[in-house]
Amino acid sequence: MEIIKGIAVSPGVAICSAVVLDAEEMRIPRRTVKAEQAGAEVERLKKAFGDAVREVNNLQVAQAGQWDGKIKDIFAVHLHFLRDKTLQKQIRELIQKERYTAEYAVSVVLREIATHFASTKDTYISERVTDIYDIERRLLRHLMGSRREDLDHLTAPVAVVAHDVTPTQTASFDRQFVAGIATDAGGRTSHTAIVARSLGIPAVVACTNVTARTAAGDTVIIDGHRGTVVINPDAATIAEYQRYAAAGLEHLAELDELAHLPAVTTDGVNIGLLGNIEFPSEAEITKLKGGQGIGLYRTEFLYLEADHEPTEEEHYQAYRDVLKVFGREPITIRTVDLGADKFTQRRRASPERNPFLGLRSIRYCLQNLSMFKTQMRAILRASAEGNVRIMFPLVTNLMEVRQAKWILAEVKEDMEEQGVEFDENMPVGTMIETPAAALTAGDIADEVDFFSVGTNDLIQYTLAVDRVNENVASLYSPAHPAVLHLLREVLQAARRANIGIHVCGEMASDLEFVPVLLGMGYDELSLAPPMLPEVKKLIRSLSLAECRRMARKVLSFDTDEQTISYLRTELEGLLYEAS
Amino acid sequence: MVEEQTQEQSFERRVVIRNPHGLHMRPAMDFVDRASRFLCAVSLQKGGERVDGKSIMQLALLRATQGTELRLTTSGQDAGEAVEVLAAILEKESYDSPAEGR
């Protein structure tokens, strides 16, 4: 049994079988099998060698015309090694004597050989070290490939263990079968964390080497409350977690009863609670959990799931699906926020060196007008059928806002001429998620109808900390004085210009910080639907007067530690009673 | 893999690697391919180390460079023919021709 500590990013407990995705690094854990299974491992080894030989043979045939002498040599060498009887014998014996798994035995033997080769002064031979590692990788790929189930053919709930999970992968998660997620990398606001929270899947990120320490098929426990992953738990641990999970479910059931109650403070102030969604299917959950609309409808999935640019009709249908659920409640659609991903990078002549600060989001859209206009048309069409608002991401200057509005006006003109219906007065807003936008919020507020504060990126850019980098996870803190002061300034700018404003970053679902946000004056929060009941419960147990006091206090501190320690003490009774 | 050693005849030959690249991949592969086609057992010895001449892995581990002295031993049915053919491969001075695509 192995216990790994990581960062808890989505609550809940999962106890199930693990599926290990794409372990690129291929570090093989020391694994042994029971004596009776050694024979099966030998068979797997034989098959892997056979497959590897066939694969190289096919490669040679396919590339015969194109390869030069050197490459032909290299693959000839690989083939010789793969056919070497002594090599197979050595590995086989290790399996039989030590009961190692085929993967581990392959690794041990080949690395030993590689070490031998590396220790010679003769460069010709020491160059062969690369060949040995290559052969190891090829064999391991065949061995692990035969055990890896891809996520499309699941028949029972599994825990997905991966280095990280890409947006494309999460887009294809069937919630019925993905019961938990554990990743090596990531932070509290990495995409994995956000999706897991939205889908209500227990998740733990930044677990050192969980992919190397988990074998496909292992039983794992993912504890999304305490941020722990247990591999191959013993019976006692499983029993304890089952009890813990049952208690958690009871707690959730209690919370769900709050759905029809208003999110009002003890001194009678109403707080708007909305949902952040990525897929139309989450609209239902938002409604179920008491959300009064959508504060952030991320539209990137339309571009990532498909292999083509989405058509206007595809956009429109995705928006309609959400509108159907909410009637006249507001739906805030964010125009595509892509960059540093295969959609935008694929189209580039040369990859960007720093894509997160590069041509992405609204910048990308302003340079790809037909794509931008297509999305705008679809949003405008949807506005005829519900309370739709449009929002632009990653705004850093007023010119961008004016340009985007001007293009919107053009699209409206076209649609008018064509007799297509839309809401003339559809509200237009921007994300405030960069220091530039936050510091000039006053000017921007004069030209838009609302703000949406994206705390994830705002914190990242203000503190210069990569929010998905597990090495600096502790530096990423909503409690940093710079962040708190910026948030207050943005709120005040919105109030002065008399425009709407809500918070849509993960901070809105962070129970420690909700009181501070309310105390600063924020009265609308948009968050991952599964967290809505919990946040509502907190709001209903606080007075706005208390929140204001807390906000004033934390704004006077100079360090995040002071703020966090203060908040924890103040909220102790309220936050931790249920767990 | 058990090799039946019919000790009919045993042949030994001292060879010196002349190729400046030592017993690198092309001659090594060639050696192993040829050796494997013979019925007899084939072994190469360098100092105290003794390896199976039909295994590329073991041959490579010998780390035979230019000037290395090896003892080639063949024993079994076609050992006589084997020792001649294989010694010639080991003593070749240069291997310029690209490997034949097989």
Chai-1 contact restraints between the chains, C-beta under 6 A:
chainA,res_idxA,chainB,res_idxB,connection_type,confidence,min_distance_angstrom,max_distance_angstrom,comment,restraint_id
A,A64,B,G101,contact,1.0,0.0,6.0,A-B,restraint_1
A,G69,B,P98,contact,1.0,0.0,6.0,A-B,restraint_2
A,K72,B,A99,contact,1.0,0.0,6.0,A-B,restraint_3
A,K72,B,G101,contact,1.0,0.0,6.0,A-B,restraint_4
A,D73,B,A99,contact,1.0,0.0,6.0,A-B,restraint_5
A,A76,B,A99,contact,1.0,0.0,6.0,A-B,restraint_6
A,V77,B,M25,contact,1.0,0.0,6.0,A-B,restraint_7
A,H80,B,M29,contact,1.0,0.0,6.0,A-B,restraint_8
A,H80,B,I56,contact,1.0,0.0,6.0,A-B,restraint_9
A,F81,B,I56,contact,1.0,0.0,6.0,A-B,restraint_10
A,D84,B,S55,contact,1.0,0.0,6.0,A-B,restraint_11
A,D84,B,I56,contact,1.0,0.0,6.0,A-B,restraint_12
A,D84,B,M57,contact,1.0,0.0,6.0,A-B,restraint_13
A,K85,B,M1,contact,1.0,0.0,6.0,A-B,restraint_14
A,T86,B,D52,contact,1.0,0.0,6.0,A-B,restraint_15
A,T86,B,S55,contact,1.0,0.0,6.0,A-B,restraint_16
A,T86,B,M57,contact,1.0,0.0,6.0,A-B,restraint_17
A,T86,B,Q58,contact,1.0,0.0,6.0,A-B,restraint_18
A,L87,B,M57,contact,1.0,0.0,6.0,A-B,restraint_19
A,H116,B,L61,contact,1.0,0.0,6.0,A-B,restraint_20
A,T120,B,R63,contact,1.0,0.0,6.0,A-B,restraint_21
A,D122,B,G22,contact,1.0,0.0,6.0,A-B,restraint_22
A,D122,B,T65,contact,1.0,0.0,6.0,A-B,restraint_23
A,Y124,B,H21,contact,1.0,0.0,6.0,A-B,restraint_24
A,Y124,B,H24,contact,1.0,0.0,6.0,A-B,restraint_25
A,I125,B,R63,contact,1.0,0.0,6.0,A-B,restraint_26
